[in-house]
Amino acid sequence: MKIKPVCNSYAAQRGRLLQYLQEKGAITTLQARHELAVMHPAGRVKELRDSGHPILTYWAFDVDSAGVRHRQGLYVLQVGGKHD
């Protein structure tokens, strides 16, 4: 789901991130940055959590485009979507 964003407001970033999580179930920090143009995924995830979305964080390792290994967040939307 690599997209070219029309708008890069926090609300638009949250929307892209939530849509991806609803479709795929999980995303890493690097995926969010490169595929969704969300440069601070942790901040957007916190905002989604604050609005009631049950998102868990796990730690994962991945290699960036320069070949450097990074510990990063793996964000997982819990089954059931949103708590009221």
Buried (B, 14 or more C-beta within 10 A) or exposed (E): EEEEEEEEEEEBBBBBBBEBBEEEEBBBBBBBBEBBBBEEBBEBBEBBBEEEBBBEBEEBEBEEEEEEEEEBBBBBBEEEEEEE
